[in-house]
């Protein structure tokens, strides 16, 4: 999530303007990472300073008004406020006057701020959703995924939050980029179609079908970006904190939108994760740690046992139901692997 969006969320809470949905989202966001709570405390301290209440949030006039504030008759300890004032100026310049005028109560009192409702959609295991966004863009949400977006887009960008996998068909708008945030990674476009896979505790991949896409790492200590064209894919390795880019056939990574389970040289753990999301089961793996099993193939409208039978034959695996919801998959070592394309 971009820093300006984090500050916007915090300010709406401090102003008492947050909707019930925004309050629920804020509570979850605040506890998600320690740095979120630290940012909230920092902004809250700034907001509670007497001077910050008197400022008219215009980034071109902020410094002048701060200087004027220090000449008032009341006694102000400059050294006490110097750090806070500097931080206020940075925030003003970063966010810009438009964002503050929209989300902060400013003088005069008759200025009306607009409450924007946040909408959250979650697809259950085994379920896929088609969601039309406020700008007529379409999000195809894969099983076990969550998307959060405003009831209507305002300002200079169209901001979305995603956990899981989604394919976006974005309505072109040259004045307002379409930005999807997944953990610390943001994907920015004007009008295109692309797929994002960003499940928790897994690497993030962005695959472009049409148009041009910018993918950025927004961590403060590691800011980087990569540009993608059609049939290109960026993978972000969370452990190594770096991007890689490769050419792919985008159709293989969009097959799920047509009800096709496709394994693109995925390791066995990722295959198990995918089957869990599609078939609402729990899968346990008993495979030696040094055993590297990468799986290729596709299945359309197949029963789970059909897929498991195929994987068992092709990759020398065996499986057994431990109960009605749990499957154990083991490695058979007495036979060489088959060719997946025979």
HELIX and SHEET records of a PDB file:
HELIX    1   1 UNK A    3  UNK A   14  1                                  12    
HELIX    2   2 UNK A   20  UNK A   32  1                                  13    
HELIX    3   3 UNK A   34  UNK A   47  1                                  14    
HELIX    4   4 UNK A   50  UNK A   54  1                                   5    
HELIX    5   5 UNK A   62  UNK A   69  1                                   8    
HELIX    6   6 UNK A   78  UNK A   95  1                                  18    
HELIX    7   7 UNK A   97  UNK A  103  1                                   7    
HELIX    8   8 UNK A  250  UNK A  253  1                                   4    
HELIX    9   9 UNK A  255  UNK A  258  5                                   4    
HELIX   10  10 UNK A  268  UNK A  279  1                                  12    
HELIX   11  11 UNK A  304  UNK A  315  1                                  12    
SHEET    1   A 5 UNK A 118  UNK A 122  0                                        
SHEET    2   A 5 UNK A 146  UNK A 150 -1                                        
SHEET    3   A 5 UNK A 157  UNK A 169 -1                                        
SHEET    4   A 5 UNK A 138  UNK A 141 -1                                        
SHEET    5   A 5 UNK A 129  UNK A 132 -1                                        
SHEET    1   B 7 UNK A 118  UNK A 122  0                                        
SHEET    2   B 7 UNK A 146  UNK A 150 -1                                        
SHEET    3   B 7 UNK A 157  UNK A 169 -1                                        
SHEET    4   B 7 UNK A 177  UNK A 182  1                                        
SHEET    5   B 7 UNK A 185  UNK A 189 -1                                        
SHEET    6   B 7 UNK A 213  UNK A 219 -1                                        
SHEET    7   B 7 UNK A 222  UNK A 228 -1                                        
SHEET    1   C 7 UNK A 118  UNK A 122  0                                        
SHEET    2   C 7 UNK A 146  UNK A 150 -1                                        
SHEET    3   C 7 UNK A 157  UNK A 169 -1                                        
SHEET    4   C 7 UNK A 193  UNK A 198 -1                                        
SHEET    5   C 7 UNK A 204  UNK A 210 -1                                        
SHEET    6   C 7 UNK A 232  UNK A 237 -1                                        
SHEET    7   C 7 UNK A 242  UNK A 247 -1                                        
SHEET    1   D 2 UNK A 260  UNK A 267  0                                        
SHEET    2   D 2 UNK A 294  UNK A 300 -1                                        
SHEET    1   E 3 UNK A 282  UNK A 286  0                                        
SHEET    2   E 3 UNK A 326  UNK A 331  1                                        
SHEET    3   E 3 UNK A 317  UNK A 321 -1                                        
END                                                                             
